[in-house]
Amino acid sequence: MSQFFDLVSKPVRNMGGYSPGMPLQTVTPQVQQKLIKLDSNENPFGPSPRAVEAMGRALAFSSAYPDDDCAQLRHKLAEHHGLQPEQVMVTAGSTALLGLLCQTLLAPGLNAVTSQRSFIVYSLAVNATGASLIETPMANDGFDLNAILDAIDEKSRIVFLANPNNPTSTLVDVGMVDNFMARIPGHVILVLDEAYYEFAMHFSSLRGTTHSKSLDYVRQGASIVVLRTFSKAHGLAGLRIGYGLGPPELLAYCARMRNTFSVSSVAQAAAMAAVDDQGHIRRVVTNNADQALALTDALSKFACRVAQTSTNFLYCDLGEDASIVARRLQDEGVSVRPLRAWGAPNCIRVTIGTPEQNQCFLGAVRKIVGHNRAEKIALNSNRT
Ligand SMILES: Cc1ncc(COP(=O)(O)O)c(C=O)c1O
């Protein structure tokens, strides 16, 4: 009989947990050395050397508590983005701010709205408050903003829009977000999650499109919180640091809910240095875009459907049970994320790695799914 089931709160009883990709720390050093980890959208190049140096310096002062308000970093980010420091809130990863926003705005009887097949933490953060999450159907592997507007009711307080979306890698066009902003009711706050902003910006500049006007909305004082993170393009996922940009009053309410000293001084120092190393970001996003093209092309030759990515990963329909393929890929030393839990049993999400890592991944795909298919495709094209 369960000892604590009747004691824990109802939201906790009803919640599922988060299952992350394989943590490197849990495997033996031999496997660690060989494993190509393409399951968590981490940065294959790691952090900027300048951030690593800054961490080293900060370590010597580890006996002191960090600045709870992250004031230096807030000021730096405000200047970087052309905003006021009060419009910036730094948290232990952007997911921590997702949690704070939910605790601040939601309660049992209220709801938040997002799309199916989006970032898993939205449901965890909402369910922890006892509120409910409404998930609208997707359109073309992306958010259907009209469906979201239709789903909003008087009990709604938050809409989550991951742009680009995890795990489908797709982007909502800037005009559609503009239109959405004009139509979203006043009692609802848009949480625009731009965790992959730097990658999306680079893709947009290559494609000659505009990625996002998110900071204009913040400057206009709209009911929006834009989330950014140091976990992806900056390569600092292990340090847990991210931030939100939004209305000072709302961020101040969220700040009341946060744990004291939750962002370490090492993370703050690393982030300060990472903002200054834009050259590192450029190298990371350039490799990503080049490799996205190469991988998409190669996977298409095996009859895999790959969505056009605006992120550092690919959403790929293998046309067969992806959990089985993912297990076999892992036997070959490559870890990817199968997406059955997202309602896409034939799909995987694979992080775009270094050219060498991607070659290993493709070699394993060729061995597992590719051989027969490549032959079939060649045969068919010879016949036509
Ligand atoms: C859409 C989205 N938002 C936020 C995050 C997490 O960011 P952080 O590491 O800052 O908590 C991720 C990470 O995978 C993500 O995909």
The ligand as an SDF file (V2000), in Angstrom:
LIG
                    3D

 16 16  0  0  0  0  0  0  0  0999 V2000
   11.1680   25.0880  -26.3110 C   0  0  0  0  0  0  0  0  0  0  0  0
   12.1510   24.9940  -25.1870 C   0  0  0  0  0  0  0  0  0  0  0  0
   12.0880   25.8870  -24.1930 N   0  0  0  0  0  0  0  0  0  0  0  0
   12.9540   25.8460  -23.1510 C   0  0  0  0  0  0  0  0  0  0  0  0
   13.9140   24.8570  -23.0850 C   0  0  0  0  0  0  0  0  0  0  0  0
   14.7960   24.6860  -21.8760 C   0  0  0  0  0  0  0  0  0  0  0  0
   15.5920   25.7040  -21.6120 O   0  0  0  0  0  0  0  0  0  0  0  0
   16.4240   25.7660  -20.2680 P   0  0  0  0  0  0  0  0  0  0  0  0
   17.5520   24.8200  -20.3920 O   0  0  0  0  0  0  0  0  0  0  0  0
   16.8390   27.2060  -20.2700 O   0  0  0  0  0  0  0  0  0  0  0  0
   15.5410   25.4730  -19.1040 O   0  0  0  0  0  0  0  0  0  0  0  0
   14.0130   23.9110  -24.0870 C   0  0  0  0  0  0  0  0  0  0  0  0
   15.0200   22.8470  -23.9800 C   0  0  0  0  0  0  0  0  0  0  0  0
   15.0610   21.8730  -24.5860 O   0  0  0  0  0  0  0  0  0  0  0  0
   13.1170   23.9900  -25.1560 C   0  0  0  0  0  0  0  0  0  0  0  0
   13.1580   23.0680  -26.1340 O   0  0  0  0  0  0  0  0  0  0  0  0
  1  2  1  0
  2  3  1  0
  2 15  2  0
  3  4  2  0
  4  5  1  0
  5  6  1  0
  5 12  2  0
  6  7  1  0
  7  8  1  0
  8  9  2  0
  8 10  1  0
  8 11  1  0
 12 13  1  0
 12 15  1  0
 13 14  2  0
 15 16  1  0
M  END
$$$$
